Amino acid sequence: MKRPLFIGAVLLTAATLAFTFLPITGIVTSLAESARQTGLTGVALFVVAYVMATVAALPGSILTLAAGFAYGPVWGLALASPASVAGATCAFLLGRTWLREWAERMVSASPRARAIDSAFEREGFKLVVLLRLSPVFPFSVLNYALSLSRVSLRTYVVASFVGMLPGTAMYVYLGSLVSVAAELGATGPRGGAASLALYAAGLAATIAVVVVVTRAARRALRSELPTG
């Protein structure tokens, strides 16, 4: 089982068991509602937290899940996507300036990371998109690896937004299911189960798309980067 599919199956199973056997529906809905009621302050704090976590090379998946949990699939994506790009851009700029020596040490052990720079002479935009879509490098490492390349800031930002969008959408959707399951629990077993099944079908479709895109990106990336 591929990693995105495994993560989705585990989270969905855990959420289903939790809302079936544990009295946590009220807690979850209250937490989500509190996050929504903070308005722009909550949004600003989320963006700052995402940027700081990314610069510190920490995984952003938990915060992406949290965006879906608190704001739902649509608004959660509208928040998490710009926040993830902002964090990646800050790491990129720091990797080119104050943190350059640290970034060089961070990626020096990877032959693939060293091969990125020469590959950018051909198709920088395409390569950034493929790298974002394919899990060749961890998200945090890739931000700093790209900062050492010749790619322009504009190309980096736009291509990162495009390449990171499918994975961000999947994690946001996963996070939204936890809140949705809690809210649907109030409608009764029959209505809640039917609605949750529809959301689960949407999750399965989202994961399937991400898996297909990831496989295609990985194959395309093999022809762009030298092996080693």
Secondary structure, 3 states (H helix, E strand, C coil): CCHHHHHHHHHHHHHHHHHHHCCCHHHHHHHHHHHHHCHHHHHHHHHHHHHHHHHCCCCCHHHHHHHHHHHHHHHHHHHHHHHHHHHHHHHHHHHHCCCHHHHHHHHCCCHHHHHHHHHHHHHHHHHHHHHHHCCCCCHHHHHHHHHCCCCCHHHHHHHHHHHHHHHHHHHHHHHHHHHHHHHHHCCCHHHHHHHHHHHHHHHHHHHHHHHHHHHHHHHHHHHHCCCC
